Amino acid sequence: MKNKRCIVTGGCGFIGSALTRLLIKETDCQVLVIDKLTYAGVPESLKEVGLDPERDVDNDISTLNSQLATLNSEKRLAFLRADICDQEAMDKAFAEFRPDTIFHLAAESHVDRSIDGPGEFIRTNITGTATLLQAALKWWKQHPSFVFQHISTDEVYGTLGETGYFTEKTPYSPHSPYSASKASSDHLVRAWHDTYGLPIRITNCSNNYGPYHFPEKLIPLVILNCLDGKPLPVYGKGANVRDWLFVEDHARALMLVNEKGADGETYNVGGHNERTNLEVVETICRIMDELRPKATSYLDLITFVTDRPGHDLRYAIDPSKLMGELGWKPRENFESGIRRTVQWYLDNEWWWKPIHEQRYSGQRLGKG
Ligand SMILES: NC(=O)c1ccc[n+]([C@@H]2O[C@H](COP(=O)([O-])OP(=O)(O)OC[C@H]3O[C@@H](n4cnc5c(N)ncnc54)[C@H](O)[C@@H]3O)[C@@H](O)[C@H]2O)c1
């Protein structure tokens, strides 16, 4: 991407921060991160690209103009703490920053939490997306090359049996409050395209993993429980299959779709890395046995727990449209990506320890 002005919503989250780091390190784009900083927002994830977690976290809409005035070819990242459901703030962010594009990632993202409390998922994922679409529509009328890119999930397609893949044509059949809220937001984005002509792209990706992943999700939870010597919870029999995507590969796909994708199109993102949950946990244990050996194997910590209600059996992406039409190829396979991830957690206690101690320390969520 060259010389663009990009809004990234949810830029202090797992995927949004990976995208923002790449945009700052590997392009000359200017980026405005918009994030409410919920429990899942971690400004420290942007420290390596210049966000100061002490100084910048309270930058609200009243400080936006002065912040934007400091942007130049050296300082290309600005931060706005705001709720995407706040229409006035979103309108102002568009009018002042004058974006060429928005990558919309802000969401409530954890299926288990959506089972315990769906309200916030409906508000942020559906109302928040509609609010942004309205702000974008007003701005696009002044800036016709603007593109709205929505980042969504393969969970909107429901579940697969033992065979087959999700394609862009698979009918929607979401099962959890999370996936239903994401399906709704996808429909809204398409509706703004079909009704008003707003230029859009949608990407639906498989499960991401990698550095800076909030420890409520399976892979970081297992790594941190290994380090704490705590049981490693595996839902049901561990037979559910997910198609694992290294987060930087995903971020690169998002930039490619933004640049080269066609208006109104959907692209599925996945790298053919299907693993059962049990295989994932066992792989982490074996890497931990090698990198942080102890008297007994980490495999002994595996504990089977009651399954998640409505747990989809298998997700698997057919990425041939993204690969064939746009030439995307993942750089990591599961073996290389998971090793990098475990090593990152071993090397970056400064990032996860405060989260682990103050925000989330591994308690079971979403039993229904
Ligand atoms: N993580 C995955 O494996 C995965 C897979 C498929 C799709 N997705 C989608 O990708 C996007 C990013 O996922 P993630 O894993 O990085 O999520 P995350 O939970 O790590 O981050 C979400 C970010 O959004 C912010 N946010 C939440 N509500 C907000 C609001 N009302 N206003 C402004 N900011 C708000 C949070 O503070 C946080 O920084 C989501 O839309 C998610 O549905 C994620």
Ligand as a Chemical Component Dictionary entry (heavy atoms), coordinates in Angstrom:
data_LIG
# 
_chem_comp.id                   LIG 
_chem_comp.type                 NON-POLYMER 
_chem_comp.pdbx_formal_charge   0 
_chem_comp.three_letter_code    LIG 
# 
loop_
_chem_comp_atom.comp_id 
_chem_comp_atom.atom_id 
_chem_comp_atom.alt_atom_id 
_chem_comp_atom.type_symbol 
_chem_comp_atom.charge 
_chem_comp_atom.model_Cartn_x 
_chem_comp_atom.model_Cartn_y 
_chem_comp_atom.model_Cartn_z 
_chem_comp_atom.pdbx_ordinal 
LIG N1  N1  N 0  -9.052  -13.551 16.199 1  
LIG C1  C1  C 0  -9.512  -14.347 15.244 2  
LIG O1  O1  O 0  -9.101  -15.502 15.133 3  
LIG C2  C2  C 0  -10.518 -13.822 14.252 4  
LIG C3  C3  C 0  -10.943 -14.670 13.248 5  
LIG C4  C4  C 0  -11.849 -14.191 12.300 6  
LIG C5  C5  C 0  -12.281 -12.885 12.348 7  
LIG N2  N2  N 1  -11.878 -12.070 13.358 8  
LIG C6  C6  C 0  -12.380 -10.690 13.372 9  
LIG O2  O2  O 0  -11.251 -9.823  13.316 10 
LIG C7  C7  C 0  -11.501 -8.652  14.068 11 
LIG C8  C8  C 0  -10.400 -8.454  15.076 12 
LIG O3  O3  O 0  -10.343 -9.589  15.928 13 
LIG P1  P1  P 0  -9.296  -9.642  17.134 14 
LIG O4  O4  O 0  -9.071  -11.063 17.441 15 
LIG O5  O5  O -1 -8.158  -8.762  16.826 16 
LIG O6  O6  O 0  -10.184 -8.992  18.294 17 
LIG P2  P2  P 0  -9.712  -8.451  19.707 18 
LIG O7  O7  O 0  -10.808 -8.818  20.660 19 
LIG O8  O8  O 0  -8.320  -8.855  20.012 20 
LIG O9  O9  O 0  -9.694  -6.858  19.515 21 
LIG C9  C9  C 0  -10.847 -6.109  19.352 22 
LIG C10 C10 C 0  -10.477 -4.645  19.531 23 
LIG O10 O10 O 0  -11.665 -3.850  19.309 24 
LIG C11 C11 C 0  -11.764 -2.869  20.329 25 
LIG N3  N3  N 0  -13.200 -2.566  20.527 26 
LIG C12 C12 C 0  -14.156 -3.389  21.009 27 
LIG N4  N4  N 0  -15.339 -2.756  21.059 28 
LIG C13 C13 C 0  -15.129 -1.498  20.576 29 
LIG C14 C14 C 0  -15.975 -0.372  20.356 30 
LIG N5  N5  N 0  -17.269 -0.398  20.662 31 
LIG N6  N6  N 0  -15.433 0.750   19.828 32 
LIG C15 C15 C 0  -14.102 0.797   19.523 33 
LIG N7  N7  N 0  -13.256 -0.233  19.722 34 
LIG C16 C16 C 0  -13.763 -1.375  20.232 35 
LIG C17 C17 C 0  -11.147 -3.524  21.556 36 
LIG O11 O11 O 0  -10.729 -2.556  22.513 37 
LIG C18 C18 C 0  -9.986  -4.304  20.934 38 
LIG O12 O12 O 0  -8.824  -3.505  20.857 39 
LIG C19 C19 C 0  -12.875 -8.821  14.702 40 
LIG O13 O13 O 0  -13.799 -8.129  13.918 41 
LIG C20 C20 C 0  -13.119 -10.312 14.636 42 
LIG O14 O14 O 0  -14.493 -10.589 14.529 43 
LIG C21 C21 C 0  -11.009 -12.519 14.317 44 
# 
loop_
_chem_comp_bond.comp_id 
_chem_comp_bond.atom_id_1 
_chem_comp_bond.atom_id_2 
_chem_comp_bond.value_order 
_chem_comp_bond.pdbx_ordinal 
LIG N1  C1  SING 1  
LIG C1  O1  DOUB 2  
LIG C1  C2  SING 3  
LIG C2  C3  SING 4  
LIG C2  C21 DOUB 5  
LIG C3  C4  DOUB 6  
LIG C4  C5  SING 7  
LIG C5  N2  DOUB 8  
LIG N2  C6  SING 9  
LIG N2  C21 SING 10 
LIG C6  O2  SING 11 
LIG C6  C20 SING 12 
LIG O2  C7  SING 13 
LIG C7  C8  SING 14 
LIG C7  C19 SING 15 
LIG C8  O3  SING 16 
LIG O3  P1  SING 17 
LIG P1  O4  DOUB 18 
LIG P1  O5  SING 19 
LIG P1  O6  SING 20 
LIG O6  P2  SING 21 
LIG P2  O7  DOUB 22 
LIG P2  O8  SING 23 
LIG P2  O9  SING 24 
LIG O9  C9  SING 25 
LIG C9  C10 SING 26 
LIG C10 O10 SING 27 
LIG C10 C18 SING 28 
LIG O10 C11 SING 29 
LIG C11 N3  SING 30 
LIG C11 C17 SING 31 
LIG N3  C12 SING 32 
LIG N3  C16 SING 33 
LIG C12 N4  DOUB 34 
LIG N4  C13 SING 35 
LIG C13 C14 SING 36 
LIG C13 C16 DOUB 37 
LIG C14 N5  SING 38 
LIG C14 N6  DOUB 39 
LIG N6  C15 SING 40 
LIG C15 N7  DOUB 41 
LIG N7  C16 SING 42 
LIG C17 O11 SING 43 
LIG C17 C18 SING 44 
LIG C18 O12 SING 45 
LIG C19 O13 SING 46 
LIG C19 C20 SING 47 
LIG C20 O14 SING 48 
# 
